[in-house]
Amino acid sequence: MKYSKSTVKSNVILSILFLYCFSFTINAQEEYKDPKNKGLTEVYPGGSFYEVKQYEQQKKHKRPKNIILMIGDGMGLAQVYSGMTANGGHLNLENFINIGFSKTSSSDSYITDSAAGATALSSGVKTYNGAIGVDAEKKPVVNIVEMAIKKGLKTGLISTSSITHATPASFIAHVDSRKSFDDIALDFLKTDIDVFIGGGKNNFEKRKDGKDLSQELKNKGYQVLYTIADIQNVKSGKLAGLTAPEHNKPMPERGEMLVPSTQTATRLLSQSKKGFFLMVEGSQIDFSAHKNDTPGVVLEVLDFDKAIGAALEFAASDGETLIIVTADHETGGMTLNGGDYKTGKVVSKYTTGGHTGITVPIFAFGPGAEEFRGFMENTAIAEKMMKLLKLK
């Protein structure tokens, strides 16, 4: 059968429109990656500084009772040092004297995405880009949150993105595509995680299947709250904090979220006699780096570092908590071409609007911190955490 040129052209146009609409539907959480959103704002003019405290690394035991894993999504050394420059040459990260480097490649690519990177950090298994909690053959892999729950530890996840986005999702869910946000939300109901705080309310309450997962969470004993003011007043029990319909706003519009969320989670989880595992993600360092937006990168790094300060305050007084700060990958190929410690000015350039394959830093503080020195695969971070908590 032959078709006219006009018919073929019409069919092509309709196919393109369909694919575009479908892509928009599944990628609403991924708009920050769109090249048209690239800002090319490569100068942070400087701003106010905050105090950086010095904490003594006390160790009551050789092994930690608790682990706080803090992931600066997209945070390479340039991103770290942009924040350090912007704060007059100092960050809370300077308290970490045990430093290593993570090799971030996925099973199918030299350059990983957040899903494969976080799955490696949560399970110790390399997988393909886009995979959430499954291996290269799409078979579910056990993550550290599930292991900790099985051993009686309390668990928590915090993210400045949607809680169903790639990094936090990889610590709770098992799906073959990071874009399956509604399916990821369902997996929260399949665990006994104690605390989770982040955006993504729509994946729990405005779903295609019509289910109200927030009500199901309440039926399971969770306090489901929507504002940081309410969240930070919780004194005990299980907590589901859904702080935005999708992603939370970037800094400075977001305001204080990560610090009070970290403080709330450590307060609730530390009520366990057996210990806890907590993952805290500074998600939007990555978002800003995708846009080549230096002011955004700097403000997100500073916000993340303040949360590191809150974790340090807890760990230094506790003496039984290991803090690990790392990244899933570097974003933007960021370099620093100028700066001023006196004003906090940062001047940068970028090589890409995507991820890069360079190693990312690992910083560790507390009992077991010496395990994270040197070069290692990202999977080794998960394996070491599991070993230190005696999860397997």
N, C-alpha and C positions, 0 to 999 in steps of 0.2 A: 504494500500500500504506500502511495506517495502522498506527501504533505506539502502544502504550499509554503513558501518562505515566511509568509505572514503568520501562518499557523504555528510553525516551528518557533518563530520569534516570540509569539505570545506564550507558548508553553514554557520556553526558557525563562521569560520574565516572571511567569507565575511560580515556577520552581524556585527562582532566586528569592522572590518575596516570601514564599513559604519557609525557606531555610532561614531567611533573615528573622522572621517572626519567631520561629522555633528557637533559634539561637538566642534571641533577646529574652525569651521566656526562661530558658534554662541558665542564662548567664547574668541574671540581674545582680547577683552578688559579685560578679567578676568585672564590672564596668571599669574599675580602676586600672585594668590592664589595657583598655582600649587606647591605641596610639593617638586618637584625636584628643584624648584628655591629657596628653603630655604637656606639662606646663613650661618646661625649660627655664624655671626660675632658679638660677644657679648661685644666688647670693643670699645668705642669711645676714642681715645687717647688724645683728647683735641685739641683746636684750638684758634683762635683769638676771642676776646670779642667785643660786640657792646654796645654802651651807652643805658641805660634805663632811660627814662625821667619820672618825676613825674607830673601828671596832676590833677588839682583840679576838683572835680565833681560839676560843676555848674548846677543848675536847674532853668530855666526860668519859667517852669510850672510843675505841678504835673504829667501831662501826656506828653509823647514824641510826637513830630511832625514826627520824623523819627525813624526807627528801623534798625539797622545793626545786623543781626544774623550771627555769625561766627562759623562754624562747623569744628572742628578738627577731621576728620574721624579717628576712632580708638583710640582717645586720652583719655586715662585714667590718673589717678593721677601720675602713674609711668612715663608715657610719658612726662607729664608736668614737672615733677621734673628732668627728664633726661636733658631736655632743660635748666632748671634753673641752674642745676649743671654745664652744659657745658658752660654757659655764666657767670661763676664766681659767681653764687648764686642769679642772678637777671633776671627777665623777665618783659616785659611790663604788663603782667597779674597781677603783684603785685599792680597795680593801682585799681584793682577791690576788693572792700571791702564787697560787697554783694555776698555771695557764697551759693550755694545749691547743691543738688545731684539729678540726673535724673535716674529713674527706666526705663530700656530700653527694657524689654521683648516685643515680638511681640504677635499677637493674637494666633499664633500656636506654639510658641516656647519660652522657657525660655531665649534662646540666640537669639537675633535678627540679621538680616542682615541689610545692609545699606539701602536697598529699603524700608523695613517695618519701620526702624528707622526714615528715612527721611520723609516718608509719615506721621508718627505720628507728627513730628516736623512741617510739612507744613500744616497739615489739622486738627490736634487734634483727629485723628481717628486711633485706633490700627488696624493693618491688618496683613496678612500672609507674611512670608518671600518670597521675590521676587516680591512683589506687588509694582506697581508704581502708586500712586494717585488713588487707588481703595480700597474699603473696603474688609472685609473677604468674602463677597458674590460677589466680582469682580464688584461692582457698583462704578462708579466714585464718588469721594468726592471732594468738593470744597477746594482749597488750598488758602493760605494767599496771594499769588501773584494775583490770580484771584479776590479775595475780594478787594485787594488794588486797582487794575486797575478799578474795578467797582465804587469805591469811588473817583476816580480821582487822586490817588497817582501815582507817578512814581515808577517803579520797576526794579530790576536788579538781575542777578545771575553771580557769578564768581566761577571758579573751576580750580584747577591745574590738574584735570583729564580731560577726555572727558566731554563736557557739556551735553552729552547724557547718562552719567554714572548714577548710581543709585541715589546718593544724589541730584545733581542738577535736574535730571529728575523728581524727586518727587515733585518739586516745579513748574513744568510746564506741565507735561504730565499725561495721564490716560491710562495705558496699564496693562494687567494682568501679564506681565513678564518683568523683568528688562533687559532681553536679546534682547528685541525688539527695538534695537537701531535706526533703520531707521524709525520705527513708532513714536518713541519718538521725533526724529528730526522734523517730520511732525507736531507735536503738537506745536512747536514753532511758526509756521505760523498761528495757531489758536488763538493766544493771541496778545496783544499790549504791551508786555514787552519792556522796553526802552533800556536796556543794558544787553547783556550777553557776557561773555568772558571765553573761555576755549578751550580745544582740541575738537576732533570729527569732523573735516572738512570732512572726508570721508562719514559720515552719511548724510551730506548735499549735497555733490558734486559727490560722487562715489557710487551711490545707485543702488540696484538691479532693481528698477523700472525705472531707467534712468532719473529721475527728477533732475533738478538743483535747489535745494532749496535756494542756495545763490543768484541766479538770482531772485527768487521769493521774497527773503528778500529785495533785492535792489528795486524791483518794489513796495514794501511796504514802501520805504523810509529809509531803513537801510543803514548805511555805513558799508560794509562788508570788514573787514581788517584782515591781517594775521600776523602782527608782532607787538610786544609791542611798538617799536619805532613809528609806525604809530598810534597805538591805543591811546597812551598817548598824542598825539597831537590833538586829537578830542576835540573841544571846546563846541559843542552843537549838538543836534539831536539824532536820534536813532543809536545805535551801536551794531553790531554783530562782535565780535572778535573771529576768529577761528584760534587758535594759533598752532595747531598740527594736523596731520592726524587722530590720535587716542588720546592717553593720551599724555600730555606734558612730557618731560624728567624729571627724578628725580633731586633733588639737589645733587651736585652743577651744573650739566650740564644744568639745566633749566635756571639758572641765575635769574636776577631780573624780576619777572613776577607778583607775587601776590601783592607786594607793589604798583607798578605803576598802576596795574589794579584796586586796591581798591581806589587809589587816583583819577583815571579817573572817575570811577563810582560815587563816592561821589560828584565830581565836576559837573557831568552831571545831576545827580538825584536831587541835592540840588537846581536846578533851578526851581523846582516846588514850588508853593506857598502852595500847600496842603500837602506836605510832601512826603516821600518815604519809601519803604521797599527794603532792599538789603540783599542777602544771599551771604556770602563769605566762600568757602570751602577750607581748607587745606587737600586735598584728600589723599596725598601720605604718611602721617603719617601711615595710615592704610596699604598701600602697603608694606612699609618697615617692619612693625610689623608682617605682614603675613610671611615675609621672615626671621624673627628673626634677622634682620639687625640693630644693635644698632646705628652705625654711620648714617645710613639712617634715622632712627627714629629721632635722635637728630637734624640732619640738617633740616629735614622737620618741626619739632617743632619750631626751631629757625626762619625759614622762615615764618611760620604762625604767630609767635609772632611779627615779624617785621610788618606784615600786621595789626596785632592788634594795634601796635604802630601808624600806619598811620590812622587807624580808631579813635583812642583815640585823636590824634591831631585835627582831624576834629570835633569830638564830644565835646571836651573841649572848643574849640573856639565857637562852635555853641550854646551849652547850651540847645538844643532841641532834642538831639539825644540819644536814648537808645542803648547801645551795649550789646548784649548777646553773650557770648562765651560758647560753650558746645561741646558735641560729640554725635554721633549717637549710639556708643557702644565703648567698649574697645577691642583692638586686641592684641593677643599674650600672654596674661597673664603675662605681663612684670613685673619683680621685679628688684630693684636696689640693688646690692650686694656690691657696692663700688663706690667711686667717690673722686674727688679732686677739690675743688673750685678754687684753685690757678692755676691749669693747665687746668681745664675743663674736666678732664678724667671722663668717665662714664663706669661702669662695670655692666652688667645686665644678667639676665636669663629669660627664657620664659617657660611657661607650655604648649603652644599649637601654632600651625601655623594658627589657626582660631580665631574666636571671643570668648569673654567670657561674662558672664551674670552680672558682677559686675556693680554697679552704676557708673555713670560718673559725673564729676563736672559740675556745672553751675556757670559762673561768670557774673555779671551784673554791668554796669556803666551808670549813667545818670538818667534822670527822669523815675520813675517807677522801678528802680533797686531793691528796697526793696521787690518787688513782687516775686523775684526769690531766696529767702532764704529758706533753709530747704529741706526736701525730697519731691519729687513730681514725678508723672508719666511723661514720655516724652510728652504725649499729653497735659499736663497742660501748657507746654511752649508755644505751639501754641495758646491755649485758652487765655492765659494771653496776648500774643502779639496782638491778635485780639481785645481783650477788650481794651487794652491801646490805640490802633489806632482807636477805635470806628468803627470797620469793621462789627460788627454784634450786 
